[in-house]
C-alpha cells in the first residue's frame, strides 16, 4: 500500500486528529502560554477562538458520524473564511502564529479529504465550478454541492460578520511617556500585568533594568499594553505612581505591586485597586493619563509590537532590535550590558 492509498483509507481518524490539533491550538492561544497577542477578532460578537473551537468540534462530529460530505462542505467553507483572515493579517502587517497554524490544519484536512472531480462529458464552466470537487449534502445524499460554492459562501460570510483589531484602545492627545535614566540609548519594555509570561519574567527583569539604570546605560520606558480588559485601570495607576514624584525605585515598587495584585486577582475595580496599593505603601498622584495612552499607542505601532512580553532596544551602536519572550529579552539585555558604553 502506497502513501496515498494509506492516507485515503485513514481519512476519518486523521481528520479527527487534525481537528483536535486545531482545538489545541486555539486553547493554547486562549491561555497565552508563550506570549500574549493583541490581534483580536470576533464573528457576530463571538470571540474568533471560540468560533474556531466550535467549528472543529463540528468537523469531529460529522466525521465520526460518517457524514463526510458535511465534513467536506465545512472544510471548504473554512477555506473561504481563512482566505479573508489571512488577508486581514497581511493587510495589517500583523501575523498571528496560532491563527496561521490553525489555518494550516484546516487546509491539510481539506486536501486529505479532497475527491478528484469527475470531468468527463462536462462543460468547461462545470469543470471550473467543480474544481474543488463536490460533496453530498448531509442527511440528504441525493443532492450534491460544489465545494467552490461553499468556499465562496464562507468568504462572503466572514467579510460580512468579522470584526478585527490589531491596536489596543488607548487614545487622546500626544504627551511624553514617563522615562527613567539618562543614558544615550533606550530600552522600551512592553508588558501586561495580567499576561502570565510577563508575570513570570518580571522578577528576573527587575534586577537587569536596575543595573541598566544604575550604570546610566539607557533611558528605560515602560509601555502597558491593554491586552486584558482590566489592564487600562492598572496602567492608569502605574502612571499615577510615576506622577507621584518618586524615583526609579518607587516606580519599580509600583510595578511589582501591580503585578502581584494582578496575579492574585484581588482588585477588579478602581476602589479596591487604590486600597490594595495603599496597603503596599505605594504613593500615587492622579492626573489625566489619556495623552500618555495615545503616546503608548504610537510606540506600539512604530515598533510593530504584536505581543507581550516584548522589548525594544535602541542601541546607539547596534541600532534598533525587537525581542519577544522572556528568554530572548533577558539574553538581549545581557548582551546590551556587555557592550562598551556609548558616549
C-alpha angles and dihedrals in degrees: 000000000000125000095262092051090049092050091049093050091049099043096119100052091040091051090052091049092050091049090050088051089053090052090049091051092053092047090051090050090049094053093042096224096172112019133345115242128199093207099119137173143167140189114222088341095309116121111255091231090059090048090051093052093048090047093055091046088056089050090053093047095050093044095049089046091055095244094132091159089063090046091054092047092052092046092050092050087048090058089059091048093049092048089061095042093050089047089052091054091047092049093050092040090230117121124196112205092201092053092048092048089051090051090050092055090049094049091047090052092050092051091046091055098039115127118203106245120237107248103174116120092002128127122246090252092054091046091054093047090049096046091112091046130242135272136205115247109249114259090003105066096171089078123070127195127204107242091217086065090053091051091051091048090050090052093048091047095052094046090054098043108029122103117182138174135188101180125069117240107254118130157170137070126348121266134164112271115233110264132182129212133025103244122138092242132057135230117193117192119199114196143146120218091222097046108108094214089050091050090051093047099047099078090052094041096053098069092045092053091045090056092049090050095045093050094047092238099140148348109261121217126185120206118190108209113207099225093136120053093238094054100087089061092050091044090053091055091047087057091045088054092048088049092054090084100246125136134252092285091056091050091050089049089052092050091048090051093047092050091049093049092047092049091051092043089219098138121051100158137043096258095053092043093051090048093049092050092049090051088055092051096249114153118212137176116203121226138147106294098181096099090054091047088057092049089051088053089055092052092049091051095041094054095034092231109184104178148002140299095036134149132196117202116198099195115187091216105033100033128228121334131176124211132187129193130033099271094046092049095049093046092048093050090047090054090047091054091051094055119096111269114261117233 
